[in-house]
Amino acid sequence: MVHPDVLIYLDASLETIRQRRQVHWEEEVIQKERERLEHARQHADLCVMTDGLSEVQVCSQVVEFLRRLA
């Protein structure tokens, strides 16, 4: 989307990504992905670092943020 109403950026460390997705990415893979998404991160209405958070916790943060916008 070019102009979303709300942009939420979810991030995680390489170690967390490796654990969650069971991949063996090298640092340069995640670095390229972060470079590709840098514009989105800079313009996000909410950025959530998801390390150490469950899916429910991430969802709760996002829902709470959206409720405050309403």
Secondary structure, 3 states (H helix, E strand, C coil): CCCCCCCEEEECCHHHHHHHHCCCCCHHHHHHHHHHHHHHHHHCCEEEECCCCCHHHHHHHHHHHHHHHC
